[in-house]
Every structure is written in C-alpha cells, then in structure tokens.
Amino acid sequence: MAQPARSGETTETHTKPIRFVFVLLDNFTLLSFASALDCLRLANRNTATPRYEWILVGEGGDTVSCSTNTEFKLDDDLIELHRDDRVMLCGGIEIQKATSKRLISWLRREARKGIKIGGLCTAAYVLAKAGLLDGKKATIHWENQDSFSEDFPEVDLSKSVYKIDGNRMTTAGGTSSIDMFLQIISDDFGEDIANWVADQQIYSSIRTDQDTQRLSVPTRIGVRHPKLSQVIQMMEGNIEEPISPSILAKDVGMSTRQLERLFRRYLNRSPKRYYMELRLQKARNLLMQTDMSVINVALACGFASPSHFSKCYRAHYDTTPYRERGSQSTRLSI
C-alpha cells in the first residue's frame, strides 16, 4: 500500500496505476528482482494514490524459488494480460532449464498485443528464444554474453548495464535493475521523482544505458598501468583469432621482452599464459551455457584443433571439455 505523503513530497493523484507483471522463473536472481520492485514501491511513497501496482506470476501459479532457495508465493499462473500491462521476466542461473515451451508460447501471444516486455539478469535469453529481441538492442549478464552471441546473432547485443529499445527492456542483472527502473520512472513521471527514489535508496551513482557492466581492467586486475590495461583489452577483444605477443607489444610501443617483464611483474604470468586463461574461460562459458559442439567451442576460442584444445583445457581445469559438458548435462537433469 502507498504511504501518505509527507512534508515536501508530492500529492498529485493518478487515476490508474501502471501494472507490472513480474514473471518469476526458477532460480531467479533475488537482487535483480528486489531492486526493481523497490523502485516501484518507493515511487508510490510520495503520492496520495499509487503510481504503480504489481503482481507475481509464474508457471503453475503456486510457488517459485530464487537462487538463494527462498520461496515466493505467486499471485497467479501465466494469465492473459491487458494491453497496458508491463511484463518483466526475472531470470537467474540455469536459464535454459527455466525456459519452457509453454512460457515461450505465452510470451509470443502476449507480445502480439503490443505489450512492453522486459527481462532482468539472464531473462533476455527467454525473450530472444521467443524471437522478441530480433533486430533489437539488448543486454544480458556479462557471464552469459559469449553464449548469447553464439545462440542469437540476430540480436544487437550490448555490454551496457541496461537497454530499452522500443517496447523491449533488458538489464544485465544485479543492481542494474535500479538504473533501468529509475529511467522508467523518469519517463513516466519525471526526473525529479526518479531522483527522489534514488535518494531514498542511497543510490548516488545512477548509470545510463551507455555505462558498461564490468569493472574497468585496472580495477579488475588491481593494477593501474595504462599499457598493461591496453594489452588486456586487446586480448579480451580478440579471442577467436588471438594476436601474437610480438604484435601486442608493438601496438603499445614496447618490445616483446618488455611486455613479458610487465606481465611477470604485475600478474605473475607470461602474456601467453594470461591470454590462454582468457580463452579457456570463454570456452568454459560456452560449454556450460550452449549446445555448441566441442569442436565449434574450440574454434570460437582460437584453437586450431580439438586435441590441442582438450590438452590445454585439461591442464587448466583438471578435466576434459567432454567431461565438463557431461557434468553440466547431469546437473541440469537433476
């Protein structure tokens, strides 16, 4: 329920609140969902009548567990919606498993009404699977970016914290829900209301759809060396076709020996070793999150042969790519 307006708060009324329909998927990320919902709650606090209302739905209409194993009571099953409803899917881990044929059919049917539909965290996968992001700008959690790009090349994937493209909305997860919902509130009722909500949340650094998800390279590696950061960015942007250390060194105005010493000093490994770890990390993401064959994963990560890929993978992860894929299939079937 909306609380009465207090001193300094606005008292204008709105005859009909905007309804958000949150679709909670199995193992949805609690932080992403709670961040969005709290923005709506706070937006209702400084007005005599609620600006927003919401319901929680999901397959079966009973209960659903989030990624912390906390159960949520649903208000209803996948119901027929009104044209002015806004749907927000809440995803999390094992998103492929949570994407059922019934959910896809429901989304496609409701989307034909012109309803605004969004996805929090990994839920962009469900929207893309339903064909609702074709030709649209979208984002998804950075850990899922590689597999998403492989599965849905027709989507204009961004590394931003959120994207709003027409009647489609997606976030990268976590607190990025706050940023997107502050934008939504600003569009609906003005920037002053959105800023008031952010102030209530002690959220002092509001991000836009131009801000990227991940920490900067210097922050991630704990080292502030411009040439080192530049080389790592080049490595991360060239996984499928790795660049030789000599070319990397030349591009930043160093000798190969100087580059070697730089990596040894700050990262305690050679440039070649660091690059290999980046490629293997991407390979593991693809193995765990897609149905790509091991051969295609190897090629996507710059390995010329499956045997070389398997050898490097085993040395780093103490298992083979084939066993990794098998263990993932076992987990998903439990």
C-alpha positions as CSV (number, residue, x, y, z in Angstrom):
1,M,0.0,0.0,0.0
2,A,1.2,3.5,-0.7
3,Q,2.0,5.6,2.4
4,P,0.5,9.0,2.9
5,A,2.5,11.9,1.5
6,R,4.9,13.5,4.0
7,S,6.2,17.0,4.2
8,G,8.0,18.0,1.0
9,E,6.5,15.1,-1.0
10,T,4.2,15.5,-3.9
11,T,0.5,14.7,-3.6
12,E,-0.8,14.6,-7.2
13,T,-3.0,11.7,-7.9
14,H,-3.1,9.2,-10.8
15,T,-6.4,7.6,-11.6
16,K,-5.0,4.3,-12.8
17,P,-1.7,2.8,-11.6
18,I,0.6,1.2,-14.1
19,R,0.7,-2.5,-13.5
20,F,3.9,-4.5,-13.7
21,V,3.6,-8.3,-14.1
22,F,6.7,-9.9,-12.7
23,V,7.2,-13.4,-14.1
24,L,9.4,-15.3,-11.6
25,L,11.4,-18.1,-13.2
26,D,13.1,-20.9,-11.3
27,N,16.3,-19.8,-9.7
28,F,15.7,-16.2,-10.5
29,T,18.3,-13.7,-9.1
30,L,16.8,-12.1,-5.9
31,L,18.9,-8.9,-6.0
32,S,17.8,-8.1,-9.6
33,F,14.1,-8.6,-8.8
34,A,14.2,-6.9,-5.4
35,S,16.0,-3.9,-6.9
36,A,13.3,-3.4,-9.5
37,L,10.4,-3.9,-7.1
38,D,11.8,-1.5,-4.5
39,C,12.0,1.3,-7.1
40,L,8.2,0.9,-7.7
41,R,7.5,0.8,-4.0
42,L,9.4,4.0,-3.4
43,A,7.8,5.7,-6.4
44,N,4.4,5.1,-4.6
45,R,5.5,6.6,-1.3
46,N,5.3,10.3,-2.2
47,T,1.8,10.4,-3.8
48,A,-1.7,10.1,-2.4
49,T,-2.5,7.2,-4.7
50,P,-0.2,4.6,-6.1
51,R,1.6,5.3,-9.3
52,Y,2.4,1.5,-9.8
53,E,1.0,-1.8,-8.8
54,W,2.4,-5.3,-9.4
55,I,1.6,-9.0,-9.3
56,L,3.9,-12.0,-9.3
57,V,3.1,-14.8,-11.7
58,G,4.8,-18.0,-13.0
59,E,4.1,-21.4,-14.4
60,G,1.7,-23.3,-12.1
61,G,0.8,-20.2,-10.1
62,D,1.9,-21.7,-6.8
63,T,5.5,-21.0,-5.5
64,V,8.9,-20.5,-7.0
65,S,12.4,-20.4,-5.5
66,C,15.0,-17.8,-6.2
67,S,18.8,-18.5,-6.4
68,T,19.1,-18.3,-2.6
69,N,16.5,-21.1,-2.3
70,T,13.9,-18.7,-0.8
71,E,10.4,-19.5,-1.8
72,F,8.0,-16.9,-3.2
73,K,4.2,-17.3,-3.3
74,L,2.9,-16.4,-6.7
75,D,-0.3,-14.5,-7.2
76,D,-1.3,-16.3,-10.4
77,D,-0.4,-18.6,-13.3
78,L,0.6,-17.2,-16.7
79,I,-2.6,-15.3,-17.1
80,E,-4.0,-13.3,-20.1
81,L,-2.8,-9.7,-19.8
82,H,-4.1,-6.3,-20.5
83,R,-2.6,-4.3,-23.3
84,D,-1.3,-1.6,-21.0
85,D,0.4,-4.1,-18.6
86,R,4.2,-4.3,-18.5
87,V,5.8,-7.7,-18.2
88,M,9.1,-8.2,-16.5
89,L,10.7,-11.6,-16.6
90,C,13.1,-12.4,-13.8
91,G,15.9,-14.8,-14.7
92,G,18.9,-16.2,-12.9
93,I,21.0,-19.3,-13.1
94,E,20.2,-22.3,-15.4
95,I,18.0,-20.0,-17.5
96,Q,17.8,-22.6,-20.3
97,K,16.2,-25.1,-18.0
98,A,13.7,-22.4,-16.8
99,T,12.7,-21.7,-20.4
100,S,9.7,-23.9,-21.2
101,K,7.7,-24.2,-24.4
102,R,4.6,-23.0,-22.5
103,L,6.4,-19.9,-21.4
104,I,7.6,-19.1,-24.9
105,S,4.1,-19.6,-26.4
106,W,2.6,-17.3,-23.7
107,L,5.2,-14.6,-24.4
108,R,4.6,-14.7,-28.1
109,R,0.9,-14.5,-27.7
110,E,1.0,-11.6,-25.2
111,A,3.7,-9.8,-27.3
112,R,1.2,-9.6,-30.2
113,K,-0.9,-7.2,-28.1
114,G,2.0,-4.7,-28.2
115,I,2.7,-5.1,-24.5
116,K,6.0,-3.8,-23.2
117,I,8.1,-6.8,-22.2
118,G,11.5,-6.8,-20.3
119,G,14.0,-9.2,-18.9
120,L,16.1,-8.9,-15.8
121,C,19.5,-10.6,-15.5
122,T,19.6,-13.6,-17.8
123,A,15.9,-13.4,-18.8
124,A,17.0,-11.7,-22.1
125,Y,17.7,-15.4,-23.1
126,V,14.0,-16.2,-22.8
127,L,12.9,-13.1,-24.8
128,A,15.5,-14.0,-27.5
129,K,14.3,-17.6,-27.6
130,A,10.8,-16.3,-28.2
131,G,12.1,-14.2,-31.1
132,L,11.1,-11.0,-29.3
133,L,14.6,-9.4,-29.5
134,D,15.2,-9.9,-33.2
135,G,16.8,-6.7,-34.6
136,K,16.6,-5.1,-31.1
137,K,19.3,-3.7,-28.9
138,A,19.6,-5.8,-25.7
139,T,21.9,-6.8,-22.9
140,I,22.5,-9.7,-20.6
141,H,24.8,-10.5,-17.7
142,W,28.5,-10.4,-18.9
143,E,29.0,-14.1,-17.9
144,N,26.3,-15.0,-20.5
145,Q,27.4,-12.7,-23.3
146,D,29.5,-15.2,-25.2
147,S,26.9,-17.9,-25.3
148,F,24.1,-15.4,-26.1
149,S,26.1,-14.1,-29.1
150,E,26.5,-17.6,-30.4
151,D,22.8,-18.5,-29.9
152,F,21.2,-15.3,-31.1
153,P,23.3,-13.5,-33.7
154,E,20.2,-11.6,-34.9
155,V,20.1,-9.6,-31.6
156,D,22.2,-6.4,-31.3
157,L,23.9,-7.4,-28.1
158,S,25.3,-4.6,-25.9
159,K,27.6,-4.7,-22.9
160,S,25.6,-1.9,-21.2
161,V,24.0,-2.2,-17.8
162,Y,20.6,-2.0,-19.4
163,K,18.9,-1.4,-22.8
164,I,15.5,0.0,-23.7
165,D,14.6,-0.5,-27.3
166,G,11.0,0.4,-28.1
167,N,8.8,-2.0,-26.2
168,R,11.7,-4.3,-25.1
169,M,13.7,-3.8,-22.0
170,T,16.7,-5.8,-20.7
171,T,19.2,-5.5,-17.9
172,A,22.5,-7.1,-17.1
173,G,21.3,-8.2,-13.6
174,G,22.2,-7.2,-10.1
175,T,21.7,-3.5,-9.3
176,S,21.3,-2.6,-13.0
177,S,17.6,-3.1,-12.3
178,I,17.7,0.1,-10.3
179,D,19.2,2.1,-13.1
180,M,16.7,0.9,-15.7
181,F,13.7,1.4,-13.4
182,L,14.9,4.8,-12.4
183,Q,14.8,5.6,-16.2
184,I,11.3,4.1,-16.5
185,I,10.1,6.2,-13.5
186,S,11.7,9.3,-15.0
187,D,10.0,8.6,-18.4
188,D,6.6,8.0,-16.6
189,F,6.5,10.7,-14.0
190,G,9.6,13.0,-14.4
191,E,13.2,13.1,-13.4
192,D,12.5,14.6,-10.0
193,I,10.6,11.6,-8.9
194,A,13.3,9.2,-10.1
195,N,16.0,11.2,-8.3
196,W,13.9,11.1,-5.1
197,V,13.7,7.3,-5.4
198,A,17.4,7.1,-5.9
199,D,18.0,9.3,-2.9
200,Q,15.8,7.1,-0.7
201,Q,17.9,4.1,-1.8
202,I,21.2,5.9,-1.0
203,Y,21.9,5.3,-4.7
204,S,24.3,8.1,-5.6
205,S,25.7,7.0,-8.9
206,I,22.9,6.5,-11.4
207,R,24.1,4.7,-14.5
208,T,22.7,5.2,-18.0
209,D,22.4,2.8,-20.9
210,Q,25.8,4.0,-22.1
211,D,27.6,2.6,-19.0
212,T,29.2,-0.8,-19.3
213,Q,28.6,-3.7,-16.9
214,R,32.1,-4.7,-15.8
215,L,34.7,-3.0,-13.8
216,S,37.5,-1.4,-15.7
217,V,40.5,-3.5,-16.5
218,P,42.7,-1.7,-13.9
219,T,40.1,-2.3,-11.2
220,R,39.6,-5.9,-12.1
221,I,43.3,-6.8,-12.1
222,G,44.2,-4.5,-9.3
223,V,46.9,-2.8,-11.3
224,R,46.9,0.7,-12.8
225,H,49.3,0.5,-15.7
226,P,47.9,2.0,-19.0
227,K,49.9,-0.2,-21.4
228,L,49.1,-3.3,-19.5
229,S,45.4,-2.4,-19.5
230,Q,45.5,-1.7,-23.2
231,V,47.1,-5.1,-24.0
232,I,44.5,-6.9,-21.9
233,Q,41.6,-5.1,-23.6
234,M,43.1,-6.2,-26.9
235,M,43.3,-9.8,-25.7
236,E,39.7,-9.7,-24.5
237,G,38.5,-8.4,-27.8
238,N,40.4,-10.9,-29.9
239,I,39.6,-14.4,-28.5
240,E,38.6,-16.2,-31.7
241,E,41.7,-15.0,-33.5
242,P,44.5,-14.5,-30.9
243,I,47.1,-11.8,-31.5
244,S,50.8,-12.8,-31.1
245,P,52.7,-11.2,-28.1
246,S,55.0,-9.5,-30.6
247,I,52.2,-7.7,-32.3
248,L,50.6,-6.8,-28.9
249,A,53.8,-5.4,-27.7
250,K,54.3,-3.4,-30.9
251,D,50.8,-1.9,-30.8
252,V,51.5,-0.4,-27.4
253,G,55.1,0.8,-28.2
254,M,57.0,-1.9,-26.4
255,S,59.4,-4.7,-27.2
256,T,58.2,-8.3,-26.7
257,R,60.7,-8.6,-23.8
258,Q,59.3,-5.5,-22.1
259,L,55.8,-6.9,-22.4
260,E,56.9,-10.2,-20.9
261,R,58.5,-8.4,-17.9
262,L,55.4,-6.3,-17.5
263,F,53.1,-9.3,-17.2
264,R,55.6,-11.2,-14.9
265,R,55.9,-8.2,-12.6
266,Y,52.2,-7.4,-12.2
267,L,50.3,-10.6,-13.0
268,N,53.0,-13.3,-12.2
269,R,52.4,-15.0,-15.6
270,S,53.5,-14.6,-19.1
271,P,51.3,-12.7,-21.7
272,K,50.8,-16.1,-23.5
273,R,49.6,-17.8,-20.3
274,Y,47.3,-14.9,-19.4
275,Y,45.8,-14.9,-22.9
276,M,45.3,-18.7,-22.8
277,E,43.4,-18.4,-19.5
278,L,41.1,-15.8,-21.1
279,R,40.4,-18.1,-24.0
280,L,39.8,-21.1,-21.7
281,Q,37.4,-19.1,-19.6
282,K,35.3,-18.2,-22.6
283,A,35.4,-21.8,-23.7
284,R,34.1,-23.0,-20.3
285,N,31.2,-20.5,-20.5
286,L,30.3,-21.8,-24.0
287,L,30.5,-25.4,-22.8
288,M,28.3,-24.7,-19.8
289,Q,25.8,-22.4,-21.4
290,T,25.3,-23.5,-25.0
291,D,24.8,-26.6,-27.1
292,M,27.7,-25.8,-29.3
293,S,29.9,-28.8,-30.2
294,V,33.3,-29.1,-28.5
295,I,34.9,-28.6,-31.9
296,N,33.0,-25.3,-32.5
297,V,33.8,-24.1,-29.0
298,A,37.5,-24.8,-29.7
299,L,37.3,-22.8,-32.9
300,A,35.4,-19.9,-31.3
301,C,38.2,-19.6,-28.7
302,G,41.1,-19.7,-31.1
303,F,42.2,-23.3,-31.0
304,A,43.2,-24.8,-34.3
305,S,42.4,-28.4,-33.3
306,P,40.2,-30.2,-30.8
307,S,43.1,-32.2,-29.4
308,H,45.1,-29.1,-28.6
309,F,42.0,-27.5,-27.0
310,S,41.4,-30.6,-24.9
311,K,45.0,-30.7,-23.8
312,C,45.0,-27.1,-22.7
313,Y,41.6,-27.3,-21.1
314,R,42.6,-30.4,-19.0
315,A,45.8,-28.7,-17.9
316,H,43.9,-25.7,-16.6
317,Y,40.6,-27.2,-15.3
318,D,41.7,-30.7,-14.5
319,T,39.0,-32.2,-16.7
320,T,38.3,-32.5,-20.4
321,P,35.8,-30.4,-22.3
322,Y,33.8,-33.5,-23.0
323,R,33.5,-34.4,-19.3
324,E,32.7,-30.7,-18.5
325,R,29.8,-30.8,-20.9
326,G,28.7,-34.2,-19.5
327,S,28.8,-32.9,-15.9
328,Q,26.7,-29.9,-16.9
329,S,24.1,-32.1,-18.5
330,T,23.9,-34.2,-15.4
331,R,23.3,-31.1,-13.2
332,L,20.6,-29.8,-15.5
333,S,18.7,-33.1,-15.4
334,I,18.6,-33.3,-11.6
